Amino acid sequence: MTATRGEPGSFPFYGTGERAPRQRRGPLAGLRVADFCWMGVGSVATRLLADFGAEVIKIEDRTRVDMPRRLPLYKGEVRNYGQQDANADPNRGGLFNNYSRNKLGVTINLRTERGRELAERLVAVSSVVTENFAPGVMEKWGFTYDRFRELVPDVIYARMSGYGHSGPHQHYRSYGPIVQAASGLSYVAGLPGREPSGWGLSYMDNMAAYYNSAALLMAIWNRRRTGAGTEIDVAAVEVGVTLLGPILLDVTVNSHTSQRPDYPTGNRLEHPHAAPHGVYRCAGEDRWVAVAVFDDAEWSRLVEAIGSPDWTGDERFATQESRFKHQDLLDAYLSGWTADQDPHTVMHLLQSHGIRAGAVQNPQDLNEFDPQLAWRGTFFEMDHPVIGPARFEGFPASMSGEGPDHWRSAPLVGEDNDYVFGELLGVDEAERVELAEQGVI
Amino acid sequence: MATDASAVGAPICQGLSVVEIAEDPAGELTGKLLAQYGAVVTKVEPREGSPTRRVGPFADGVAGPDSSLAFWYYNTSKRSFTAELPGESEVLESLLEEADVLILSVSRARQDELGIDLASIAARHPSLVVCAITPFGQDGPWSRYATSDLVSLAAGGLLNSCGYDDHTIPPIRPAENQAYHVAASFAHISLFLALIERDQTGRGQVIDVSIHDCVAVSPELANPYWFYPKALVKRQTCRHAQPTPTQPALFSTGDGRYVYFALILSDPKPWQNLVEWMDTHGVAADLADPQYSQVAYRQANFPHIQQMIEAFFLIQDAQTIYHEGQARGLPIAVVNSPDDVLVDEHLVARGFFDEVELPSGKTAVFPGAPIRFSAYPVVPQASAPSLSSPAARSESL
């Protein structure tokens, strides 16, 4: 295992400060990816490849840099997602750094013929191509699977989109919340009889990205066995529907509609009949603890843990079924017990009695205080020439084989043009200067 | 996407042999994601059946080990074998002898109860990829803590971003096992990394997937908002948690449903498209005035704009808003229920849903495969293995 056994507040620090491309380490070392991805889904999907040793060459357009470069997540300056600074330094964006660590960065203006020629030369020395533009954009440039196969016969071409590359809605505009709404995932979150509470994040940006990473790895693994490449079509909406889970079968098998006043059930769990099962207020501003009790044995331990107050002896709480039936009352009592306590104190007390409980942790808790994440070294830091030291979300599994190879923070705009165009593609310096002057790179 | 002629060949995971011991949806979904693509996934269950068979809802509301819809959902295209664990049993050993991958999703305490020791399994089967999914990881101060989907979402931080504008209401769990689903996707990724590495080294490895870590790296903007400006995002109804409140993005429609629409004021094109659309219904009113072409003016009058949009959506039905808004280039969507998804014209046209034949002879509609490969055929889904017909089961082994 690669556990770091760190203490809260300390973070593994990777990278030597040397930014020149170097030999990579890991299961994907030696694999080169021509990465046309941008925004969230594509960037997170190819980040996984870069973490594990692939040479991921991110292609950007200097005149339309990747959106996360422009989104205002800056050190020392709080702005909402939509409050962009029109004159922002594209090398300062924290979200881009988060999404594009370990990748190389080049600039190509694909709206020029010479730019497209250059991109094709880059594809020709790669073996994986990735993109997540709106359907039709790659085609407009002549970049099709057939064309890429002419350049690289066993190419793997991964296409990541909201709705996929066929069907009547393939051109619909999407980002995380759109996918969540269309796939049913927003509907299933909320209190009964109210508007959905849905998601406070682009859950489907992450999940679609993870599925795209997995798809690429499946294809890479299979190509090593069979020599065959493939095109990959992952529609985020379809991934989203598969994540709805058993509720779908309740509709298709039992004809039990989800369009009913008692669905969704908020934090209560209908299958199985868990009770108490909820999120309870604690001391402090907006602090909460989640508690889940599934059976009589767990209930007995809960009663003991909280000191057997009189209400726990109420006959309405004598069995799991009866507790489930009287949840309003049960929740009121339990909230009374948690209300003046610290959420982590409740969590540790209940967990020490074998009860499922968790403080509702915010990012500060996760980063600065969570001893488990610190032990595992889940968050780590690397330096960045403009931003300075910055933190990252690491890979959430330990591998006894090769772990991630974190070597460099995200590329500055066009940082690796000389290496990629010069060393990899053999474009001499005079021509590179000319291409830059003409706005091609 | 066109399918290559070669797609009539073998599925992408053909030849991959997987043993699954899973007592939660994380491991079961990982196994399903392999079985759907042609891997042979053998589920090892105790004689009385996996505990996941006891989780509802149940077919026709009748509880039983072969009627759990949750079990059906997560276990399509697998075969099963019942065995007395502990883990050193001959049955399990012989299965592992032939296997490429072991998926193990039980808690640390259950690993001990079942007598399963990862290091000794790895030592006996050096080319095996052992993918262990646990609530908090194999070691560390919380490794013995117990979890559930709700508890994992809470401790991992994702729950903190989800709920209502009204903060007297607690954070609300997005339903249907999402913490387990996040963990399954990282298990899926990890085991293919390990298989690729094995092709180079000949060696398997032990993968330690922590559900807690998986959730903790997945709340999207919440962590970067802490990494950079050290801001804590606050939950808002059905839209991104942000450092400070933003306008609602959920709108009621004339037919009693909801649409999601977040207007980005700084972008001139969607604004123009929206006003043109409202104008076709004769309700653009003052929004068509020239001063609204200035971003600053739009920002200053956002509450008014928001009210006008609310009224505009209330005079139309949700499906019309979805399709016409999208046709006008606006990122907008109807909030579909699971019932709606099943008849969604796009998904139906893409042939996304599968008819799965059940042991009863009836069929049921299941969602299809989430990833499409042009070069590899889709494997038709088979129903989850039944516990009550051991003959059929051993035959399939």
Interface residues (C-beta under 8 A of the other chain):
Chain A: M1 A3 R5 G26 P27 L28 G40 L48 F52 L73 Y74 K75 G76 E77 V78 R79 N80 Y81 G82 Q84 G94 L95 N98 Y145 R159 Y163 G164 H165 S166 G167 P168 H169 Q170 H171 Y172 R173 S174 Y175 G176 P177 I178 V179 Q180 A181 A182 S183 G184 L185 S186 Y187 V188 A189 G190 L191 R194 E195 P196 S197 G198 W199 G200 L201 S202 Y203 D205 N206 M207 Y210 Y211 S213 A214 A215 L217 M218 A219 I220 W221 N222 R224 R225 A228 G229 T230 E231 I232 D233 V234 A235 V237 E238 V239 V241 T242 L243 L244 G245 P246 I247 L248 L249 D250 V251 T252 V253 N254 H256 T257 S258 Q259 P264 T265 G266 N267 L269 E270 H271 P272 A274 H277 G278 V279 Y280 R281 D286 W288 V289 A290 V291 A292 F294 M347 Q351 G354 I355 R356 A357 G358 A359 V360 Q361 N362 P363 Q364 D365 L366 N367 D370 P371 Q372 L373 W375 R376 T378 F379 I387 A390 R391 F392 E393 G394 F395 P396 A397 S398 M399 S400 G401 E402
Chain B: M1 D4 S6 I12 C13 G15 P25 L33 Y37 R54 V55 G56 P57 A59 D60 G61 L69 A70 W72 Y73 Y74 A122 F136 G137 Q138 D139 G140 P141 W142 S143 Y145 A146 T147 S148 L150 V151 S152 L153 A154 A155 G156 G157 L158 L159 N160 S161 C162 G163 Y164 H167 I169 P170 P171 I172 R173 P174 A175 E176 N177 Q178 H181 V182 S185 F186 A187 H188 I189 S190 F192 L193 A194 L195 I196 E197 D199 Q200 T201 R203 Q205 V206 I207 D208 V209 S210 H212 D213 C214 A216 V217 S218 P219 E220 L221 A222 N223 P224 Y225 W226 F227 Y228 P229 A231 L232 V233 K234 R235 Q236 T237 C238 R239 H240 A241 Q242 P243 T244 T246 A249 L250 S252 Y258 V259 Y260 A262 I264 L265 S266 Y322 Q326 G329 L330 P331 I332 A333 V334 V335 N336 S337 P338 D339 D340 V341 L342 D344 E345 H346 L347 A349 R350 F352 A364 V365 F366 P367 G368 P370 I371 R372 F373 S374 A375 Y376
